[in-house]
């Protein structure tokens, strides 16, 4: 057994949860915040058999897409003019997946 911890942007969370349901992947969904943009994320915890890990990873890759987004860096408060006050293009989205061995898995 493996424990997968999957972190995606909220924008991808419902699509991913639906894909998990269609493929009989049971998961626990948690609301989380963090990352560079301090944006809303969703974390899925999935207990899965070793032989199904690659199938779950394929689902995640298909659903959680990377995309480009513009953001304006924080204003420089020292009064100086900074080129960084203009919007910059960054890559967001995708998924972060952590895979860990799981000794036991119980359902009561």
Beta strands, then each sheet from edge to edge (+ up, - down):
strand 1: 2-9
strand 2: 28-34
strand 3: 39-48
strand 4: 66-71
strand 5: 88-93
strand 6: 95-101
sheet 1: 2+ 3- 1+ 6-
sheet 2: 4+ 5-
end
